[in-house]
Amino acid sequence: MASMSDQSTPATDSGGSDGFGRSSSSDSSGSAGSGANGGGELIGQIAVSIRRERERSGLSMAELARRAGIAKSTLSQLESGAGNPSVETLWALGVALNVPFSRLVDPPRPVVKVIRAGEGPVTHSERADYAATALSSCPPNARRDIYRIEAQPGEARASDPHMPGTVEHVLIGAGRALVGPTEAPVELGPGDYVSYPGDTPHVFRALAPDTLAVIVMEHI
């Protein structure tokens, strides 16, 4: 059993060999959850971000831990939201995952764009009864693959994240469908359009028989 003098000795290295910013001193500014409010929320957000980026990169937990120079048990605790990582640990993970530090502590919000039937910029032909609505312009150096979808009501088509930077564009031709990010899909009808990140989990669920759609996958 440690003596009282041993128990009262403050830790001097907030970076700790286990990769967490724990310290028995009152100054915990080197750790992610040191703020007066929202510490638990931030740690939970970091846990989700690390797991998302690791899965997106196709790395096992053991491989990511090796690349970042931390113990696999430490990474496991981080992904479960049980750890309080130091800045140094997060930087090492960011480098190993090839993502900015900020993506682990403040990840970008998915951009979902919806254009309903009858909306959007329209140009008309002078020679025919023909109108074109611009739904999305193609970014420079991007590649787009086009698919026609035929779906029936029932179990949703759940898709795993595609390559980083992928964007999906969906236009409903007939029927109705629930489409978009798994956590917040959008209900669409004939003529409705949505775009959303394809490098996060997403779904397509037909809500009406013989639902038809066009999906454009954009790769940068």
Kinemage of the C-alpha trace (Angstrom):
@kinemage 1
@onewidth
@group {chain A} dominant
@subgroup {mainchain}
@vectorlist {calphas} color= white
{ca met a 1} P 0.000 0.000 0.000
{ca ala a 2} L 1.348 3.438 -0.887
{ca ser a 3} L 2.130 5.889 1.870
{ca met a 4} L 0.186 9.148 2.243
{ca ser a 5} L 3.139 11.058 0.861
{ca asp a 6} L 3.101 8.861 -2.268
{ca gln a 7} L -0.640 9.394 -2.774
{ca ser a 8} L -0.351 13.168 -2.557
{ca thr a 9} L 2.436 13.494 -5.125
{ca pro a 10} L 0.984 15.174 -8.259
{ca ala a 11} L 1.663 13.743 -11.699
{ca thr a 12} L 4.088 15.877 -13.678
{ca asp a 13} L 3.499 14.534 -17.189
{ca ser a 14} L 0.000 15.247 -18.467
{ca gly a 15} L 0.809 13.339 -21.650
{ca gly a 16} L 1.136 10.005 -19.757
{ca ser a 17} L 2.610 6.894 -21.386
{ca asp a 18} L -0.895 5.518 -21.884
{ca gly a 19} L -1.735 8.343 -24.330
{ca phe a 20} L -4.279 10.063 -22.111
{ca gly a 21} L -3.973 13.573 -20.675
{ca arg a 22} L -4.687 12.499 -17.107
{ca ser a 23} L -3.092 14.263 -14.183
{ca ser a 24} L -3.771 14.410 -10.468
{ca ser a 25} L -2.839 18.091 -10.441
{ca ser a 26} L -5.443 20.811 -10.858
{ca asp a 27} L -4.138 21.821 -14.303
{ca ser a 28} L -5.609 19.523 -16.957
{ca ser a 29} L -5.339 21.922 -19.880
{ca gly a 30} L -3.487 19.325 -21.943
{ca ser a 31} L -6.483 16.983 -22.212
{ca ala a 32} L -9.511 17.076 -24.462
{ca gly a 33} L -12.217 17.173 -21.800
{ca ser a 34} L -10.763 19.854 -19.522
{ca gly a 35} L -13.429 22.506 -20.139
{ca ala a 36} L -15.872 23.361 -17.387
{ca asn a 37} L -18.802 22.340 -19.563
{ca gly a 38} L -19.230 19.791 -22.299
{ca gly a 39} L -16.115 17.732 -21.495
{ca gly a 40} L -18.007 14.452 -21.713
{ca glu a 41} L -19.704 15.526 -24.934
{ca leu a 42} L -16.372 16.432 -26.529
{ca ile a 43} L -14.788 13.114 -25.533
{ca gly a 44} L -17.777 11.277 -26.981
{ca gln a 45} L -17.463 13.277 -30.192
{ca ile a 46} L -13.753 12.473 -30.415
{ca ala a 47} L -14.511 8.779 -29.909
{ca val a 48} L -16.980 8.795 -32.799
{ca ser a 49} L -14.567 10.763 -35.003
{ca ile a 50} L -11.627 8.423 -34.428
{ca arg a 51} L -13.717 5.341 -35.126
{ca arg a 52} L -15.271 6.928 -38.244
{ca glu a 53} L -11.923 7.988 -39.700
{ca arg a 54} L -10.310 4.639 -38.912
{ca glu a 55} L -13.094 2.720 -40.636
{ca arg a 56} L -13.035 5.130 -43.571
{ca ser a 57} L -9.298 4.508 -43.940
{ca gly a 58} L -9.788 0.737 -43.787
{ca leu a 59} L -7.375 0.350 -40.873
{ca ser a 60} L -7.688 -2.187 -38.095
{ca met a 61} L -7.447 -0.949 -34.532
{ca ala a 62} L -4.076 -2.668 -34.149
{ca glu a 63} L -2.669 -1.080 -37.299
{ca leu a 64} L -3.820 2.433 -36.402
{ca ala a 65} L -2.372 2.065 -32.909
{ca arg a 66} L 0.935 0.938 -34.408
{ca arg a 67} L 1.088 3.867 -36.831
{ca ala a 68} L 0.219 6.380 -34.117
{ca gly a 69} L 2.678 4.887 -31.639
{ca ile a 70} L 0.108 4.189 -28.937
{ca ala a 71} L -1.109 1.019 -27.261
{ca lys a 72} L -4.038 -0.826 -28.832
{ca ser a 73} L -5.761 -0.795 -25.424
{ca thr a 74} L -5.445 2.999 -25.386
{ca leu a 75} L -7.068 3.279 -28.809
{ca ser a 76} L -9.827 0.909 -27.730
{ca gln a 77} L -10.594 3.122 -24.744
{ca leu a 78} L -10.573 6.231 -26.927
{ca glu a 79} L -13.040 4.737 -29.410
{ca ser a 80} L -15.346 3.662 -26.583
{ca gly a 81} L -15.313 7.170 -25.100
{ca ala a 82} L -13.627 5.990 -21.897
{ca gly a 83} L -10.379 7.934 -22.345
{ca asn a 84} L -9.400 11.584 -22.098
{ca pro a 85} L -6.798 11.979 -24.882
{ca ser a 86} L -3.962 14.458 -24.790
{ca val a 87} L -3.303 16.879 -27.633
{ca glu a 88} L -0.196 14.871 -28.516
{ca thr a 89} L -2.190 11.659 -28.830
{ca leu a 90} L -4.780 13.313 -31.085
{ca trp a 91} L -2.066 14.812 -33.272
{ca ala a 92} L -0.440 11.382 -33.624
{ca leu a 93} L -3.775 9.833 -34.582
{ca gly a 94} L -4.475 12.613 -37.082
{ca val a 95} L -1.125 12.025 -38.766
{ca ala a 96} L -1.681 8.257 -38.835
{ca leu a 97} L -5.147 8.744 -40.351
{ca asn a 98} L -3.963 11.484 -42.727
{ca val a 99} L -6.647 13.900 -41.516
{ca pro a 100} L -6.387 17.348 -39.879
{ca phe a 101} L -6.378 17.519 -36.085
{ca ser a 102} L -9.597 19.548 -36.289
{ca arg a 103} L -11.485 16.670 -37.928
{ca leu a 104} L -11.098 14.628 -34.761
{ca val a 105} L -12.248 17.340 -32.345
{ca asp a 106} L -14.684 19.283 -34.552
{ca pro a 107} L -15.670 17.106 -37.526
{ca pro a 108} L -17.285 18.739 -40.561
{ca arg a 109} L -21.059 18.526 -40.654
{ca pro a 110} L -22.492 16.535 -43.581
{ca val a 111} L -23.730 18.841 -46.334
{ca val a 112} L -27.142 17.725 -47.559
{ca lys a 113} L -28.727 19.677 -50.415
{ca val a 114} L -32.389 19.176 -51.344
{ca ile a 115} L -34.126 20.616 -54.405
{ca arg a 116} L -37.826 19.843 -54.658
{ca ala a 117} L -39.686 19.362 -57.925
{ca gly a 118} L -40.404 22.785 -59.454
{ca glu a 119} L -37.482 24.439 -57.676
{ca gly a 120} L -34.008 25.366 -58.902
{ca pro a 121} L -32.637 27.530 -61.753
{ca val a 122} L -34.469 26.731 -65.009
{ca thr a 123} L -33.520 27.541 -68.600
{ca his a 124} L -35.978 27.115 -71.510
{ca ser a 125} L -35.525 26.174 -75.134
{ca glu a 126} L -36.593 28.612 -77.888
{ca arg a 127} L -37.368 25.778 -80.308
{ca ala a 128} L -39.190 23.203 -78.204
{ca asp a 129} L -41.291 22.741 -75.087
{ca tyr a 130} L -38.183 21.895 -73.116
{ca ala a 131} L -36.867 23.125 -69.747
{ca ala a 132} L -33.591 22.239 -68.018
{ca thr a 133} L -33.061 22.669 -64.271
{ca ala a 134} L -29.458 22.820 -63.052
{ca leu a 135} L -29.225 20.611 -59.979
{ca ser a 136} L -25.455 20.425 -59.470
{ca ser a 137} L -22.288 21.493 -61.265
{ca cys a 138} L -19.349 19.105 -61.481
{ca pro a 139} L -16.233 20.163 -59.522
{ca pro a 140} L -12.922 20.303 -61.389
{ca asn a 141} L -11.115 16.980 -61.803
{ca ala a 142} L -14.101 14.980 -60.561
{ca arg a 143} L -15.483 11.758 -62.048
{ca arg a 144} L -19.161 10.921 -62.042
{ca asp a 145} L -20.780 7.496 -62.437
{ca ile a 146} L -24.502 7.322 -63.264
{ca tyr a 147} L -26.897 4.560 -62.157
{ca arg a 148} L -30.600 3.918 -62.743
{ca ile a 149} L -32.252 2.508 -59.613
{ca glu a 150} L -35.413 0.378 -59.464
{ca ala a 151} L -36.566 -0.378 -55.927
{ca gln a 152} L -39.526 -1.845 -54.072
{ca pro a 153} L -40.708 -1.190 -50.496
{ca gly a 154} L -39.075 -3.357 -47.855
{ca glu a 155} L -35.666 -3.467 -46.299
{ca ala a 156} L -33.522 -0.399 -46.940
{ca arg a 157} L -30.387 -0.547 -49.071
{ca ala a 158} L -27.773 0.386 -46.477
{ca ser a 159} L -24.416 1.453 -47.929
{ca asp a 160} L -21.073 1.578 -46.177
{ca pro a 161} L -18.896 4.675 -46.687
{ca his a 162} L -17.313 4.937 -50.128
{ca met a 163} L -13.944 6.514 -50.908
{ca pro a 164} L -13.150 9.768 -49.046
{ca gly a 165} L -14.584 12.774 -50.883
{ca thr a 166} L -17.409 10.852 -52.580
{ca val a 167} L -20.698 12.745 -53.034
{ca glu a 168} L -23.943 11.088 -54.127
{ca his a 169} L -26.695 12.841 -56.102
{ca val a 170} L -30.159 11.249 -56.249
{ca leu a 171} L -33.108 12.285 -58.447
{ca ile a 172} L -36.439 10.485 -58.019
{ca gly a 173} L -38.298 9.718 -61.261
{ca ala a 174} L -41.294 7.797 -59.874
{ca gly a 175} L -42.525 6.617 -56.488
{ca arg a 176} L -41.171 7.798 -53.160
{ca ala a 177} L -38.030 7.012 -51.186
{ca leu a 178} L -36.157 7.815 -48.003
{ca val a 179} L -32.628 8.751 -49.069
{ca gly a 180} L -29.475 10.212 -47.552
{ca pro a 181} L -27.242 9.927 -44.475
{ca thr a 182} L -28.237 6.983 -42.281
{ca glu a 183} L -28.856 9.248 -39.292
{ca ala a 184} L -30.971 11.809 -41.199
{ca pro a 185} L -32.411 10.572 -44.517
{ca val a 186} L -34.806 12.778 -46.515
{ca glu a 187} L -38.156 11.680 -47.965
{ca leu a 188} L -38.306 12.399 -51.700
{ca gly a 189} L -41.014 12.245 -54.341
{ca pro a 190} L -41.040 12.448 -58.159
{ca gly a 191} L -38.785 15.261 -59.361
{ca asp a 192} L -37.108 15.778 -55.981
{ca tyr a 193} L -33.319 15.876 -55.768
{ca val a 194} L -30.853 15.422 -52.898
{ca ser a 195} L -27.074 15.358 -52.588
{ca tyr a 196} L -25.147 14.125 -49.556
{ca pro a 197} L -21.696 12.799 -48.561
{ca gly a 198} L -21.165 9.298 -49.909
{ca asp a 199} L -18.164 8.732 -47.646
{ca thr a 200} L -20.418 8.289 -44.607
{ca pro a 201} L -23.042 5.543 -44.028
{ca his a 202} L -26.175 6.196 -46.121
{ca val a 203} L -29.439 4.525 -47.111
{ca phe a 204} L -32.002 4.227 -49.889
{ca arg a 205} L -35.421 2.907 -48.821
{ca ala a 206} L -38.266 2.711 -51.333
{ca leu a 207} L -41.579 3.856 -49.833
{ca ala a 208} L -43.778 3.134 -52.864
{ca pro a 209} L -43.939 0.277 -55.400
{ca asp a 210} L -41.813 0.599 -58.541
{ca thr a 211} L -39.761 3.513 -57.268
{ca leu a 212} L -37.353 4.762 -59.925
{ca ala a 213} L -34.339 6.974 -59.339
{ca val a 214} L -31.094 8.109 -60.903
{ca ile a 215} L -28.008 8.078 -58.689
{ca val a 216} L -24.850 9.933 -59.673
{ca met a 217} L -21.716 9.079 -57.699
{ca glu a 218} L -19.148 11.841 -57.790
{ca his a 219} L -15.509 10.968 -57.034
{ca ile a 220} L -12.855 13.625 -56.511
